[in-house]
Amino acid sequence: MTKPRPVPVLPAQGRRIAFVGKGGAGKSTMLAHFLAYWKSYGVPCIGIDTDVPGEDENGTLYEHAQVVDLGAPVYPAPGIHQIRNEAVRLCPEKGLCVLDTGAWERKKDGPHLSVLSAVDLAVLCLQPTGNEVQRAGSVLGAIESLSATGARAPELVILLTMVDPSTATPDDVDTELAEAGYTVLRNRYELSNARNGYAQSWGKPIKTKPDTNMDKMAREILDVVAR
């Protein structure tokens, strides 16, 4: 009989994670699944939704949580200047608070800088194209600007999303990012247009299964934020 994999112990104050990237990168879909998986591991978790989806995207994480039980509560975003305070207040003891975001924009009056300053870890959801590699530089620049002003700045990791496993491009982008000094997660969110694929899961109950793509990503992110 296979022993269940140990779950890392998070600090008493918990950990806060933001998922950032372009619209349509799969952030809300992945977060809905991650909340369900983390809950199944026994990790207390909650979500905060700061996303406003584009016309060609599915509904928000908050809307998804109103339709089906994700196993963890999801809260609508507070005002921009209250994001950090609310993330700290809502973060469960020895658990996770995850913040979903809209399409990445580096604006002083936008929510992204407030979100980045509120978390311990920023996960950049990146589609493996040349333009998206430039986006990694924009996010890193925003984090460096927070550090330069003495504000709290998170660790940054990159998660490749919407990956076509039949092409070599993701591996090339992975190598390019690693050579540029970025931390790229081992597991990737693979593109699937199947009827039962992740892209078609909005508004449907989430079934957690061991050793799936989502399970591996959820565990890797948990391991990273716990270290």
GUFINU-191334 format. One record per atom (N, C-alpha, C): residue number from 1; atom name; x, y, z. Coordinates in steps of 0.001 Angstrom, whole numbers, plus 500000, padded with zeros to 6 digits. Layout:
<recs>
NUM,CA,X,Y,Z
...
</recs>
This chain:
<recs>
1,N,500845,498796,500000
1,CA,500000,500000,500000
1,C,500878,501251,500000
2,N,500589,502176,499118
2,CA,501383,503399,499011
2,C,501075,504350,500165
3,N,502130,504816,500836
3,CA,501934,505762,501933
3,C,501595,507136,501385
4,N,500679,507861,502025
4,CA,500372,509217,501565
4,C,501593,510113,501683
5,N,501767,510983,500711
5,CA,502917,511874,500713
5,C,502794,512885,501850
6,N,503887,513121,502608
6,CA,503821,514100,503703
6,C,503492,515498,503182
7,N,502737,516230,503964
7,CA,502381,517614,503617
7,C,503260,518552,504431
8,N,503943,519494,503795
8,CA,504805,520403,504552
8,C,504014,521237,505549
9,N,504654,521549,506670
9,CA,504013,522356,507706
9,C,504290,523831,507432
10,N,503241,524614,507350
10,CA,503369,526043,507111
10,C,503502,526782,508434
11,N,504095,527973,508444
11,CA,504244,528728,509688
11,C,502892,529128,510274
12,N,502914,529508,511537
12,CA,501670,529816,512245
12,C,500853,530879,511534
13,N,501516,531892,510964
13,CA,500796,532979,510293
13,C,500354,532613,508883
14,N,500702,531407,508416
14,CA,500326,530994,507082
14,C,501211,531614,506009
15,N,500859,531358,504767
15,CA,501581,531919,503624
15,C,500575,532477,502622
16,N,500988,533548,501943
16,CA,500119,534207,500967
16,C,500762,534135,499582
17,N,499954,533780,498591
17,CA,500446,533569,497225
17,C,499586,534364,496254
18,N,500218,535027,495282
18,CA,499486,535697,494196
18,C,499789,534999,492876
19,N,498770,534848,492066
19,CA,498929,534312,490716
19,C,498731,535464,489738
20,N,499758,535744,488944
20,CA,499716,536870,488013
20,C,500037,536375,486606
21,N,499695,537196,485608
21,CA,499957,536838,484215
21,C,498903,537448,483319
22,N,499005,537156,482034
22,CA,498055,537718,481078
22,C,496685,537078,481253
23,N,495657,537737,480725
23,CA,494329,537158,480739
23,C,494292,535901,479879
24,N,493578,534895,480330
24,CA,493478,533659,479567
24,C,494624,532698,479773
25,N,495479,532974,480777
25,CA,496620,532088,481045
25,C,496241,530903,481918
26,N,494988,530847,482351
26,CA,494527,529717,483145
26,C,494610,529919,484643
27,N,494827,531153,485092
27,CA,495016,531409,486528
27,C,493800,530989,487354
28,N,492626,531462,486971
28,CA,491424,531172,487759
28,C,491084,529685,487736
29,N,491261,529044,486597
29,CA,490993,527606,486488
29,C,491923,526827,487405
30,N,493205,527150,487354
30,CA,494162,526438,488207
30,C,493874,526687,489681
31,N,493580,527934,490031
31,CA,493340,528239,491440
31,C,492128,527497,491990
32,N,491084,527383,491199
32,CA,489912,526627,491649
32,C,490311,525194,491993
33,N,491149,524591,491147
33,CA,491610,523230,491399
33,C,492593,523184,492568
34,N,493493,524142,492636
34,CA,494481,524130,493725
34,C,493805,524217,495088
35,N,492790,525075,495209
35,CA,492073,525179,496478
35,C,491486,523825,496876
36,N,490902,523144,495904
36,CA,490306,521835,496184
36,C,491381,520818,496571
37,N,492515,520842,495865
37,CA,493592,519891,496180
37,C,494216,520193,497534
38,N,494534,521460,497802
38,CA,495141,521796,499095
38,C,494216,521412,500241
39,N,492928,521648,500057
39,CA,491968,521263,501087
39,C,492000,519752,501294
40,N,492134,518989,500203
40,CA,492166,517532,500313
40,C,493421,517043,501024
41,N,494499,517858,500997
41,CA,495726,517496,501719
41,C,495622,517841,503202
42,N,494555,518529,503583
42,CA,494414,518964,504968
42,C,495004,520327,505249
43,N,495283,521111,504192
43,CA,495852,522451,504354
43,C,494712,523480,504368
44,N,494546,524234,505438
44,CA,493513,525284,505439
44,C,493844,526323,504358
45,N,492858,526753,503597
45,CA,493143,527706,502532
45,C,491906,528537,502210
46,N,492162,529736,501690
46,CA,491093,530622,501225
46,C,491576,531345,499977
47,N,490633,531883,499199
47,CA,490978,532650,498014
47,C,490445,534074,498110
48,N,491159,534987,497492
48,CA,490691,536363,497328
48,C,490751,536674,495835
49,N,489660,537140,495280
49,CA,489553,537331,493835
49,C,489639,538811,493483
50,N,490712,539205,492805
50,CA,490838,540593,492341
50,C,490721,540663,490817
51,N,490240,539588,490201
51,CA,490203,539476,488743
51,C,488945,540105,488148
52,N,489098,540699,486966
52,CA,487979,541112,486128
52,C,488216,540452,484772
53,N,487480,539372,484433
53,CA,487787,538603,483232
53,C,487485,539359,481942
54,N,488236,539003,480885
54,CA,487975,539559,479566
54,C,486754,538910,478932
55,N,486346,539437,477775
55,CA,485126,538963,477124
55,C,485229,537501,476691
56,N,486453,537036,476362
56,CA,486618,535667,475884
56,C,487054,534709,476995
57,N,486932,535131,478256
57,CA,487313,534291,479375
57,C,486072,533810,480125
58,N,486275,532733,480903
58,CA,485204,532249,481771
58,C,485049,533194,482950
59,N,484097,532891,483825
59,CA,483856,533733,484980
59,C,485022,533719,485961
60,N,484897,534539,486980
60,CA,485974,534698,487949
60,C,486016,533535,488934
61,N,487095,533486,489700
61,CA,487222,532483,490751
61,C,486088,532628,491768
62,N,485764,533858,492129
62,CA,484685,534103,493089
62,C,483357,533577,492539
63,N,483074,533847,491265
63,CA,481832,533362,490658
63,C,481795,531832,490611
64,N,482960,531233,490325
64,CA,483045,529773,490297
64,C,482687,529203,491672
65,N,483209,529842,492722
65,CA,482963,529370,494087
65,C,481506,529553,494506
66,N,480783,530460,493835
66,CA,479355,530631,494126
66,C,478518,529555,493456
67,N,479064,528946,492407
67,CA,478320,527930,491652
67,C,478546,526535,492227
68,N,479803,526227,492596
68,CA,480137,524911,493144
68,C,481011,525083,494382
69,N,481039,524066,495215
69,CA,481851,524073,496426
69,C,483287,523704,496055
70,N,484212,524650,496207
70,CA,485619,524392,495914
70,C,486351,523814,497127
71,N,485651,523679,498225
71,CA,486262,523152,499428
71,C,486885,524223,500296
72,N,486894,525453,499820
72,CA,487486,526570,500563
72,C,486747,527846,500171
73,N,486608,528785,501099
73,CA,485898,530026,500775
73,C,486710,530925,499844
74,N,486005,531671,499000
74,CA,486630,532663,498115
74,C,485935,533991,498363
75,N,486735,535035,498594
75,CA,486201,536351,498927
75,C,486417,537322,497770
76,N,485461,538232,497555
76,CA,485687,539284,496548
76,C,486760,540234,497043
77,N,487403,540924,496116
77,CA,488524,541798,496476
77,C,488063,542998,497293
78,N,488847,543362,498289
78,CA,488595,544623,498995
78,C,489130,545776,498163
79,N,489044,546992,498668
79,CA,489645,548131,497982
79,C,491147,547939,497840
80,N,491719,548564,496825
80,CA,493139,548367,496517
80,C,494022,548579,497739
81,N,493756,549600,498507
81,CA,494624,549907,499642
81,C,494374,549014,500849
82,N,493386,548128,500750
82,CA,493089,547216,501846
82,C,493474,545771,501523
83,N,494048,545550,500348
83,CA,494338,544182,499927
83,C,495290,543489,500892
84,N,496382,544148,501261
84,CA,497343,543512,502162
84,C,496708,543215,503523
85,N,496024,544193,504100
85,CA,495436,543987,505413
85,C,494436,542831,505412
86,N,493621,542760,504359
86,CA,492636,541692,504279
86,C,493292,540332,504040
87,N,494355,540302,503235
87,CA,495062,539046,502990
87,C,495674,538515,504287
88,N,496248,539406,505076
88,CA,496823,539009,506366
88,C,495721,538547,507319
89,N,494621,539290,507349
89,CA,493525,538971,508278
89,C,492868,537642,507943
90,N,492676,537371,506659
90,CA,491936,536187,506241
90,C,492795,534930,506138
91,N,494111,535092,506094
91,CA,494995,533934,505906
91,C,494834,532964,507082
92,N,494504,531710,506820
92,CA,494294,530758,507919
92,C,495603,530432,508641
93,N,495492,530118,509911
93,CA,496660,529684,510667
93,C,497234,528414,510040
94,N,498546,528440,509770
94,CA,499247,527315,509138
94,C,498583,526916,507818
95,N,498068,527931,507113
95,CA,497378,527659,505859
95,C,497808,528597,504747
96,N,496992,528654,503713
96,CA,497299,529433,502520
96,C,496193,530420,502193
97,N,496604,531621,501800
97,CA,495710,532623,501232
97,C,496205,532878,499823
98,N,495371,532632,498809
98,CA,495788,532805,497420
98,C,494978,533928,496776
99,N,495663,534776,496032
99,CA,495024,535919,495381
99,C,495047,535735,493871
100,N,493876,535726,493280
100,CA,493762,535687,491827
100,C,493787,537127,491308
101,N,494316,537323,490108
101,CA,494427,538661,489545
101,C,493955,538684,488099
102,N,493667,539890,487615
102,CA,493324,540066,486216
102,C,494578,540122,485357
103,N,494406,540447,484076
103,CA,495540,540528,483154
103,C,496589,541492,483698
104,N,497848,541093,483666
104,CA,498934,541862,484251
104,C,499042,543258,483637
105,N,499044,544256,484502
105,CA,499284,545641,484110
105,C,500099,546303,485211
106,N,501179,546925,484830
106,CA,502013,547593,485832
106,C,501605,549062,485917
107,N,500549,549312,486689
107,CA,500044,550666,486862
107,C,500077,551036,488340
108,N,500474,552272,488607
108,CA,500555,552717,490002
108,C,499203,552701,490691
109,N,498122,552973,489909
109,CA,496792,553013,490513
109,C,496022,551711,490309
110,N,496702,550682,489791
110,CA,496060,549389,489598
110,C,496291,548478,490793
111,N,495649,547295,490797
111,CA,495747,546414,491966
111,C,496999,545559,492037
112,N,497729,545427,490922
112,CA,498799,544432,490895
112,C,499935,544727,491862
113,N,500367,545963,491964
113,CA,501444,546283,492900
113,C,500984,546067,494343
114,N,499720,546391,494617
114,CA,499182,546148,495958
114,C,499130,544656,496260
115,N,498770,543862,495268
115,CA,498728,542417,495445
115,C,500138,541878,495695
116,N,501110,542302,494885
116,CA,502483,541807,495046
116,C,503050,542145,496417
117,N,502723,543323,496918
117,CA,503247,543726,498223
117,C,502542,543018,499381
118,N,501483,542263,499060
118,CA,500694,541595,500106
118,C,501062,540135,500290
119,N,501956,539599,499427
119,CA,502156,538147,499419
119,C,503614,537758,499664
120,N,503796,536474,499973
120,CA,505130,535902,500167
120,C,505694,535340,498864
121,N,504795,534883,497999
121,CA,505203,534237,496756
121,C,504323,534733,495617
122,N,504953,535097,494501
122,CA,504222,535452,493278
122,C,504479,534365,492244
123,N,503403,533782,491724
123,CA,503499,532760,490692
123,C,503099,533414,489366
124,N,504073,533591,488481
124,CA,503797,534172,487166
124,C,503387,533057,486216
125,N,502129,533093,485782
125,CA,501596,532093,484863
125,C,501917,532543,483438
126,N,502807,531810,482790
126,CA,503425,532291,481558
126,C,503214,531299,480423
127,N,502603,531766,479339
127,CA,502512,530940,478145
127,C,503856,530994,477418
128,N,504367,529855,476938
128,CA,505730,529801,476401
128,C,505876,530409,475008
129,N,505862,531747,474961
129,CA,506108,532478,473715
129,C,507111,533591,473994
130,N,507707,534134,472936
130,CA,508684,535195,473101
130,C,508128,536419,473801
131,N,506909,536822,473433
131,CA,506296,537998,474057
131,C,506084,537795,475556
132,N,505744,536576,475923
132,CA,505485,536296,477325
132,C,506757,536304,478168
133,N,507882,535961,477549
133,CA,509155,536048,478268
133,C,509438,537506,478643
134,N,509094,538429,477762
134,CA,509248,539849,478081
134,C,508357,540241,479252
135,N,507191,539608,479354
135,CA,506279,539902,480457
135,C,506924,539519,481797
136,N,507736,538457,481786
136,CA,508434,538061,483010
136,C,509317,539197,483496
137,N,509969,539894,482559
137,CA,510802,541032,482937
137,C,509993,542158,483546
138,N,508772,542365,483065
138,CA,507914,543415,483600
138,C,507518,543118,485037
139,N,507176,541852,485314
139,CA,506793,541469,486675
139,C,507990,541570,487609
140,N,509161,541086,487139
140,CA,510366,541179,487971
140,C,510707,542636,488253
141,N,510535,543501,487253
141,CA,510796,544922,487450
141,C,509880,545523,488506
142,N,508619,545085,488514
142,CA,507675,545584,489522
142,C,508092,545141,490919
143,N,508555,543896,491036
143,CA,509005,543391,492330
143,C,510253,544139,492795
144,N,511171,544397,491868
144,CA,512387,545133,492219
144,C,512062,546562,492640
145,N,511032,547164,492011
145,CA,510656,548531,492382
145,C,510090,548564,493796
146,N,509400,547500,494208
146,CA,508903,547425,495574
146,C,510074,547352,496553
147,N,511061,546532,496219
147,CA,512233,546408,497085
147,C,512978,547724,497204
148,N,513078,548439,496083
148,CA,513825,549695,496072
148,C,513190,550752,496959
149,N,511876,550667,497134
149,CA,511183,551655,497964
149,C,511028,551183,499411
150,N,511587,550020,499709
150,CA,511489,549497,501068
150,C,510213,548745,501348
151,N,509379,548578,500318
151,CA,508119,547847,500503
151,C,508382,546342,500493
152,N,507441,545598,501004
152,CA,507549,544142,501011
152,C,507528,543631,499572
153,N,508428,542707,499252
153,CA,508487,542150,497899
153,C,508494,540620,497988
154,N,507727,539949,497141
154,CA,507635,538488,497221
154,C,508733,537787,496426
155,N,508903,536513,496718
155,CA,509698,535637,495864
155,C,508907,535409,494580
156,N,509607,535267,493445
156,CA,508940,535038,492163
156,C,509316,533673,491608
157,N,508303,532905,491188
157,CA,508527,531674,490435
157,C,507650,531722,489190
158,N,508023,530958,488183
158,CA,507286,530954,486919
158,C,506682,529576,486674
159,N,505403,529593,486321
159,CA,504673,528371,485976
159,C,504273,528472,484504
160,N,504788,527574,483681
160,CA,504434,527580,482265
160,C,503022,527021,482099
161,N,502185,527755,481363
161,CA,500786,527373,481201
161,C,500402,527287,479729
162,N,499259,526651,479490
162,CA,498754,526461,478125
162,C,499836,525840,477239
163,N,500512,524843,477806
163,CA,501670,524226,477153
163,C,501215,523115,476205
164,N,501733,523129,474996
164,CA,501511,522049,474040
164,C,502674,521069,474187
165,N,502457,519905,474796
165,CA,503569,518988,475057
165,C,504171,518366,473808
166,N,503508,518561,472666
166,CA,504021,517964,471426
166,C,505074,518835,470753
167,N,505326,520035,471266
167,CA,506305,520928,470656
167,C,507505,521120,471574
168,N,508606,521563,470993
168,CA,509838,521794,471760
168,C,509870,523186,472377
169,N,508971,524067,471967
169,CA,509006,525461,472425
169,C,509007,525612,473943
170,N,508154,524893,474685
170,CA,508178,525058,476145
170,C,509536,524772,476764
171,N,510212,523738,476272
171,CA,511537,523417,476804
171,C,512530,524527,476491
172,N,512432,525102,475288
172,CA,513330,526197,474909
172,C,513103,527416,475801
173,N,511830,527738,476037
173,CA,511499,528884,476886
173,C,511949,528623,478316
174,N,511740,527407,478800
174,CA,512180,527022,480147
174,C,513680,527268,480293
175,N,514454,526818,479309
175,CA,515911,526994,479346
175,C,516291,528468,479310
176,N,515619,529240,478458
176,CA,515901,530669,478353
176,C,515638,531390,479673
177,N,514531,531051,480295
177,CA,514180,531689,481566
177,C,515162,531296,482668
178,N,515525,530013,482717
178,CA,516468,529544,483736
178,C,517826,530211,483563
179,N,518272,530359,482311
179,CA,519558,531006,482048
179,C,519524,532484,482415
180,N,518313,533084,482384
180,CA,518173,534489,482769
180,C,518057,534658,484287
181,N,518074,533541,485010
181,CA,518062,533612,486465
181,C,516701,533417,487118
182,N,515681,533067,486334
182,CA,514353,532862,486895
182,C,514207,531436,487436
183,N,513353,531276,488426
183,CA,513005,529953,488939
183,C,511759,529475,488216
184,N,511892,528395,487456
184,CA,510772,527843,486687
184,C,510337,526536,487339
185,N,509058,526403,487630
185,CA,508544,525189,488247
185,C,508662,524004,487296
186,N,508875,522826,487862
186,CA,509062,521621,487047
186,C,507777,521250,486304
187,N,506657,521343,487006
187,CA,505390,520920,486425
187,C,504760,522051,485618
188,N,503970,521686,484618
188,CA,503380,522650,483694
188,C,501891,522384,483532
189,N,501172,523468,483226
189,CA,499731,523355,482949
189,C,499583,523103,481453
190,N,499222,521866,481096
190,CA,499160,521487,479691
190,C,497826,521878,479063
191,N,497912,522340,477818
191,CA,496732,522751,477065
191,C,495893,521532,476710
192,N,494580,521626,476933
192,CA,493674,520539,476568
192,C,492323,521129,476206
193,N,491830,520753,475026
193,CA,490496,521191,474596
193,C,489476,520069,474686
194,N,489846,518996,475394
194,CA,488925,517875,475540
194,C,487692,518294,476342
195,N,486595,517619,476118
195,CA,485352,517959,476805
195,C,485484,517852,478317
196,N,486326,516915,478767
196,CA,486526,516752,480196
196,C,487844,517384,480662
197,N,488413,518264,479820
197,CA,489674,518915,480160
197,C,489482,520030,481170
198,N,490605,520503,481706
198,CA,490550,521552,482720
198,C,489897,522827,482186
199,N,490123,523127,480906
199,CA,489580,524358,480336
199,C,488056,524363,480306
200,N,487469,523173,480389
200,CA,486006,523070,480346
200,C,485406,522861,481741
201,N,486181,523097,482784
201,CA,485736,522734,484132
201,C,485029,523850,484882
202,N,484938,525044,484300
202,CA,484317,526156,485039
202,C,482865,525822,485369
203,N,482500,526053,486633
203,CA,481135,525825,487064
203,C,480796,524380,487357
204,N,481804,523491,487267
204,CA,481566,522076,487534
204,C,482273,521666,488820
205,N,481710,520693,489549
205,CA,482392,520213,490758
205,C,483786,519695,490408
206,N,484737,519936,491288
206,CA,486118,519530,491042
206,C,486412,518228,491766
207,N,486893,517257,491008
207,CA,487260,515967,491570
207,C,488785,515899,491674
208,N,489270,515691,492880
208,CA,490715,515597,493089
208,C,491174,514156,492875
209,N,492240,514015,492102
209,CA,492795,512691,491819
209,C,494312,512745,491994
210,N,494907,511735,492653
210,CA,496359,511741,492854
210,C,497120,511553,491556
211,N,498304,512167,491521
211,CA,499256,512010,490412
211,C,498777,512604,489089
212,N,497760,513458,489133
212,CA,497360,514174,487933
212,C,498225,515425,487779
213,N,498094,516074,486642
213,CA,498826,517313,486385
213,C,498532,518353,487466
214,N,497261,518529,487834
214,CA,496889,519510,488849
214,C,497434,519132,490223
215,N,497381,517862,490555
215,CA,497904,517397,491834
215,C,499393,517709,491938
216,N,500143,517437,490897
216,CA,501589,517671,490908
216,C,501910,519161,491010
217,N,501148,520012,490287
217,CA,501383,521456,490374
217,C,501038,521978,491761
218,N,499900,521523,492309
218,CA,499476,521972,493632
218,C,500501,521601,494686
219,N,501048,520402,494607
219,CA,502043,519958,495582
219,C,503361,520724,495421
220,N,503766,520971,494189
220,CA,505027,521688,493981
220,C,504939,523111,494521
221,N,503841,523796,494255
221,CA,503672,525166,494760
221,C,503630,525174,496287
222,N,502964,524194,496863
222,CA,502919,524093,498325
222,C,504324,523885,498892
223,N,505109,523047,498237
223,CA,506482,522800,498694
223,C,507321,524084,498613
224,N,507144,524847,497521
224,CA,507923,526074,497333
224,C,507586,527109,498392
225,N,506299,527325,498638
225,CA,505907,528382,499561
225,C,506190,527995,501014
226,N,506352,526708,501279
226,CA,506601,526249,502643
226,C,508077,526289,503024
227,N,508965,526424,502043
227,CA,510395,526301,502358
227,C,510960,527570,502993
</recs>
